Amino acid sequence: MSKIALGTWAWGAGAFGGDSVFGSNTNVENLKPVFDAAMKAGLNLWDTATVYGMGESEKILASLAKDYKREEVEISTKFTPQLAEVYENSVEKMAEASLERMGLDYIDIYWIHNPMDVERWTPGLIPLLKSGKVKRVGVSNHNIKEIKRANEILGEAGFKVSAVQNHFSLLYRSSEKGGILDFCKENGIEFWAYMVLEQGALSGKYNKENPLPAESDRGKKYNPVLDQLSALTDEMKKIGEKYNASCSQVGIAWAIAKGTLPIIGATKERHVIEAAEAAKITLTAEEVARLEQLADATGVDTRGGWEHSME
């Protein structure tokens, strides 16, 4: 398993897609060099979801992955409860639609994207596991109580939650404070951390003079607080000098130091090359503590509108 997964939320256009959320313009042509660079660097774990561009991200990923042997590419996608009615309120039907869109016989890891109703949706994973259409399953945006209950439901059929995928960054450590990281470590469950760089706000690239795309969702969310992040990103850059690394790489290395598998958005070749190099950095405990102290001092809460508290 790679130390890093590559995220495709910003791929393609459409509802909840790259153009509206990130202000990006991506397609198969400009993403092919990114995909190939990642595979060459040994990053073969790709994370998508039905809801990203309403299937567009999955289609792009499939188009890029077809040039490689199936076993060379690990694919993660998700069941999103908010879209369930489109697929006759069936976890299985949404998964089958993803398989068809991507031209796959199986999905390496399939997630319940948001909890909504753990009792209702978790059992839908079981027939997918029994049939082999899904190799492993995970839960995303679930708190500790919901994770434990999902694990119990799967356990009754002889399966388990293999991974948890939650928002986790220097600015948002609710999963740690809520005991989820410890629970995962104690039970052999992977913890995948998304939005590690807060959609670029912790990349060191943006500031008041050079804000994020103003009309994008991320610009509206982060541009008002960029000044508050400057002390943190300045320290990230300073630590980066020691390791000959960028601000972004320090953010990724921090997530790895916390025992998580970060998901890094991949829209440019340099993103994947930087991510691969960041996996080689080992921060000291003092550096981790200093970054967290500065992050807490920002007073910025980046919890998403789709998230409930993990504590």
C-alpha positions as CSV (number, residue, x, y, z in Angstrom):
1,M,0.0,0.0,0.0
2,S,1.3,3.4,-1.0
3,K,1.9,5.9,1.9
4,I,-0.2,8.4,-0.1
5,A,-3.5,8.3,-2.1
6,L,-4.2,10.7,-4.9
7,G,-7.5,12.5,-4.9
8,T,-9.6,13.2,-8.0
9,W,-12.3,15.5,-6.5
10,A,-11.0,18.4,-8.7
11,W,-11.2,16.3,-11.9
12,G,-13.8,17.1,-14.5
13,A,-16.8,19.5,-14.5
14,G,-20.4,19.3,-13.3
15,A,-22.2,19.3,-9.9
16,F,-19.8,19.1,-7.0
17,G,-16.9,18.8,-9.5
18,G,-13.6,20.5,-10.1
19,D,-14.9,23.6,-11.9
20,S,-17.4,24.6,-9.2
21,V,-15.6,23.5,-6.1
22,F,-12.0,24.2,-7.0
23,G,-12.2,26.7,-9.9
24,S,-10.1,24.2,-12.0
25,N,-10.3,23.2,-15.6
26,T,-9.3,19.6,-16.0
27,N,-9.9,16.9,-18.6
28,V,-8.4,13.6,-19.8
29,E,-5.8,15.4,-22.0
30,N,-4.3,17.6,-19.3
31,L,-4.6,15.0,-16.6
32,K,-2.8,12.2,-18.5
33,P,0.7,13.5,-17.8
34,V,-0.3,13.8,-14.1
35,F,-1.6,10.2,-14.0
36,D,1.5,8.8,-15.8
37,A,3.9,10.8,-13.5
38,A,2.2,9.4,-10.4
39,M,2.3,5.8,-11.6
40,K,6.0,6.3,-12.5
41,A,6.6,7.6,-9.0
42,G,5.0,4.5,-7.5
43,L,1.8,6.3,-6.5
44,N,-1.0,4.0,-7.8
45,L,-3.8,4.5,-5.2
46,W,-6.5,6.7,-6.6
47,D,-9.5,8.0,-4.7
48,T,-12.7,9.2,-6.4
49,A,-16.5,9.1,-5.8
50,T,-19.8,9.0,-7.7
51,V,-20.6,12.5,-6.5
52,Y,-17.4,14.1,-7.9
53,G,-18.8,15.8,-11.0
54,M,-21.7,13.3,-10.8
55,G,-19.6,10.5,-12.3
56,E,-17.2,12.6,-14.4
57,S,-14.2,12.1,-12.1
58,E,-14.8,8.3,-12.3
59,K,-14.9,8.4,-16.1
60,I,-11.7,10.4,-16.4
61,L,-9.9,8.0,-14.0
62,A,-11.1,5.0,-16.0
63,S,-9.9,6.6,-19.2
64,L,-6.4,7.1,-17.7
65,A,-6.2,3.8,-16.0
66,K,-7.0,1.7,-19.0
67,D,-3.4,2.0,-20.3
68,Y,-2.2,0.1,-17.3
69,K,-2.8,-3.5,-16.1
70,R,-5.8,-3.7,-13.6
71,E,-3.6,-5.0,-10.8
72,E,-1.2,-2.0,-11.2
73,V,-3.9,0.5,-10.2
74,E,-5.8,0.6,-6.9
75,I,-9.2,2.3,-7.2
76,S,-11.2,3.7,-4.3
77,T,-14.7,5.1,-4.9
78,K,-17.8,5.8,-2.8
79,F,-21.5,5.4,-2.2
80,T,-23.0,8.8,-1.4
81,P,-26.3,8.5,0.6
82,Q,-27.5,11.9,-0.7
83,L,-27.6,10.4,-4.2
84,A,-29.2,7.1,-3.2
85,E,-32.6,7.9,-4.7
86,V,-30.9,8.1,-8.2
87,Y,-29.9,4.5,-7.7
88,E,-33.2,3.2,-6.2
89,N,-31.8,3.6,-2.7
90,S,-29.4,0.8,-3.2
91,V,-25.7,0.7,-2.2
92,E,-25.3,-2.2,-4.6
93,K,-26.8,-0.3,-7.6
94,M,-24.6,2.7,-7.1
95,A,-21.5,0.5,-6.9
96,E,-22.5,-1.3,-10.0
97,A,-23.0,2.0,-11.8
98,S,-19.4,3.0,-10.8
99,L,-18.1,-0.3,-12.1
100,E,-19.9,0.2,-15.4
101,R,-18.6,3.8,-15.7
102,M,-15.1,2.7,-15.0
103,G,-15.2,-0.5,-17.0
104,L,-14.1,-2.6,-14.0
105,D,-14.9,-6.0,-12.7
106,Y,-14.2,-5.0,-9.1
107,I,-13.4,-2.0,-6.9
108,D,-10.4,-2.2,-4.5
109,I,-12.1,-0.2,-1.7
110,Y,-15.6,1.1,-1.6
111,W,-16.9,3.6,1.0
112,I,-20.1,4.8,2.6
113,H,-19.3,8.5,1.9
114,N,-21.4,10.1,4.7
115,P,-23.1,8.4,7.6
116,M,-26.7,9.7,7.2
117,D,-28.1,6.4,8.5
118,V,-25.5,3.8,9.5
119,E,-28.2,1.1,10.2
120,R,-29.7,1.6,6.7
121,W,-26.7,1.9,4.4
122,T,-23.9,-0.3,6.0
123,P,-25.6,-3.6,5.3
124,G,-25.6,-2.7,1.6
125,L,-21.9,-3.3,1.5
126,I,-22.2,-7.0,2.5
127,P,-23.5,-8.4,-0.9
128,L,-20.8,-6.4,-2.7
129,L,-18.1,-8.1,-0.5
130,K,-19.7,-11.5,-0.9
131,S,-19.8,-11.2,-4.7
132,G,-16.2,-10.0,-4.9
133,K,-17.3,-6.8,-6.7
134,V,-15.7,-4.9,-3.8
135,K,-12.5,-6.2,-2.2
136,R,-12.5,-4.0,1.0
137,V,-14.9,-1.4,2.5
138,G,-14.5,1.8,4.5
139,V,-16.6,4.5,6.0
140,S,-16.1,8.3,5.5
141,N,-17.1,11.2,7.6
142,H,-18.2,8.9,10.4
143,N,-17.6,9.6,14.1
144,I,-16.4,7.0,16.6
145,K,-19.8,5.7,17.5
146,E,-20.8,5.3,13.9
147,I,-17.5,3.6,13.0
148,K,-18.0,1.1,15.8
149,R,-21.6,0.4,14.8
150,A,-20.7,-0.1,11.1
151,N,-17.9,-2.5,12.2
152,E,-20.4,-4.5,14.2
153,I,-22.9,-4.7,11.3
154,L,-20.1,-5.9,9.0
155,G,-18.7,-8.2,11.6
156,E,-22.0,-10.1,11.9
157,A,-21.4,-11.2,8.2
158,G,-17.7,-12.0,8.7
159,F,-16.4,-8.7,7.4
160,K,-14.9,-5.5,8.9
161,V,-14.3,-1.8,8.3
162,S,-10.9,-1.8,6.6
163,A,-10.5,2.0,6.5
164,V,-11.8,5.3,7.8
165,Q,-11.6,8.4,5.6
166,N,-12.2,11.7,7.3
167,H,-11.2,15.4,6.9
168,F,-7.9,15.7,8.9
169,S,-5.4,18.5,8.7
170,L,-3.3,20.8,10.9
171,L,-6.4,23.0,11.1
172,Y,-8.9,20.2,11.7
173,R,-7.9,17.4,14.0
174,S,-11.4,16.5,15.2
175,S,-10.8,12.8,14.4
176,E,-7.8,12.7,16.7
177,K,-9.5,14.5,19.5
178,G,-12.5,12.3,19.2
179,G,-10.5,9.1,19.6
180,I,-10.8,7.9,16.0
181,L,-7.1,7.7,15.2
182,D,-6.4,5.7,18.4
183,F,-9.4,3.3,17.6
184,C,-8.1,2.8,14.1
185,K,-4.5,2.0,15.3
186,E,-5.9,-0.4,18.0
187,N,-8.0,-2.3,15.5
188,G,-5.8,-2.5,12.4
189,I,-8.0,0.0,10.5
190,E,-6.3,2.4,8.0
191,F,-7.1,6.1,8.5
192,W,-7.2,8.1,5.2
193,A,-6.9,11.8,5.7
194,Y,-8.5,14.1,3.1
195,M,-8.1,17.9,2.8
196,V,-4.7,17.7,4.4
197,L,-3.7,20.9,2.7
198,E,-7.2,22.4,3.0
199,Q,-7.7,22.7,-0.7
200,G,-4.5,24.6,-1.1
201,A,-4.9,27.0,1.8
202,L,-1.9,25.3,3.5
203,S,0.2,25.0,0.4
204,G,2.0,28.2,1.1
205,K,1.1,29.4,-2.4
206,Y,-1.8,31.6,-1.4
207,N,-2.0,34.8,0.6
208,K,-4.0,38.1,0.7
209,E,-2.0,39.4,-2.3
210,N,-2.4,36.0,-4.2
211,P,-5.8,34.6,-3.1
212,L,-7.5,31.4,-4.2
213,P,-9.9,31.6,-7.2
214,A,-12.4,34.1,-5.9
215,E,-15.6,32.5,-7.3
216,S,-14.7,29.0,-6.4
217,D,-16.2,27.4,-3.3
218,R,-12.7,27.1,-1.8
219,G,-11.9,30.7,-2.5
220,K,-15.1,31.8,-0.7
221,K,-14.2,29.7,2.3
222,Y,-10.5,30.3,2.7
223,N,-9.7,33.7,1.3
224,P,-11.2,35.5,4.3
225,V,-8.8,33.7,6.7
226,L,-5.5,33.6,4.7
227,D,-4.0,36.3,6.9
228,Q,-4.7,34.1,10.0
229,L,-2.8,31.2,8.4
230,S,0.4,33.1,7.7
231,A,2.3,32.3,10.9
232,L,1.6,28.6,10.4
233,T,2.5,28.5,6.7
234,D,5.7,30.6,7.5
235,E,6.7,27.9,10.0
236,M,5.9,25.1,7.5
237,K,8.2,26.9,5.0
238,K,10.9,27.2,7.6
239,I,10.8,23.6,8.5
240,G,10.7,22.8,4.8
241,E,14.1,24.5,4.4
242,K,15.7,21.9,6.7
243,Y,14.4,19.1,4.5
244,N,14.7,20.9,1.2
245,A,10.9,20.6,1.0
246,S,8.0,22.9,0.2
247,C,5.3,24.1,2.5
248,S,2.9,21.5,1.0
249,Q,5.4,18.7,1.5
250,V,5.7,19.6,5.2
251,G,1.9,19.4,5.5
252,I,1.8,16.0,3.9
253,A,4.8,14.8,6.0
254,W,2.9,16.0,9.1
255,A,-0.1,13.8,8.2
256,I,2.1,10.8,7.7
257,A,3.8,11.4,11.0
258,K,0.3,11.2,12.6
259,G,-0.1,7.7,11.3
260,T,-2.5,8.6,8.5
261,L,-2.6,8.0,4.8
262,P,-3.1,11.4,3.2
263,I,-5.1,11.9,0.1
264,I,-3.5,14.6,-2.1
265,G,-5.4,16.3,-4.8
266,A,-3.6,15.7,-8.2
267,T,-4.2,18.1,-11.0
268,K,-0.6,18.9,-11.9
269,E,2.5,16.8,-12.4
270,R,4.4,18.7,-9.7
271,H,1.6,17.8,-7.2
272,V,2.3,14.0,-7.6
273,I,6.1,14.4,-7.7
274,E,6.0,16.5,-4.5
275,A,3.7,14.0,-2.8
276,A,6.1,11.1,-3.6
277,E,9.0,13.1,-2.2
278,A,7.0,14.2,0.9
279,A,6.5,10.5,1.8
280,K,10.3,10.3,2.4
281,I,10.3,13.1,5.0
282,T,10.3,12.2,8.8
283,L,9.4,15.2,11.0
284,T,10.6,15.3,14.6
285,A,8.1,15.2,17.5
286,E,9.1,18.8,18.3
287,E,8.3,19.9,14.7
288,V,4.9,18.2,14.8
289,A,4.1,19.8,18.2
290,R,5.2,23.3,17.0
291,L,3.0,23.1,13.9
292,E,0.0,22.0,15.9
293,Q,0.5,24.8,18.4
294,L,0.6,27.4,15.6
295,A,-2.4,25.7,13.9
296,D,-4.4,25.9,17.1
297,A,-3.4,29.6,17.5
298,T,-5.0,30.5,14.1
299,G,-8.5,30.1,15.6
300,V,-9.6,28.9,12.1
301,D,-12.3,26.1,12.0
302,T,-12.3,24.4,8.6
303,R,-15.1,21.9,9.3
304,G,-17.1,21.3,6.1
305,G,-20.8,21.8,5.9
306,W,-21.2,18.1,5.2
307,E,-19.4,17.1,8.4
308,H,-20.7,16.5,11.9
309,S,-18.5,16.6,14.9
310,M,-16.1,13.7,15.4
311,E,-15.8,14.5,19.1
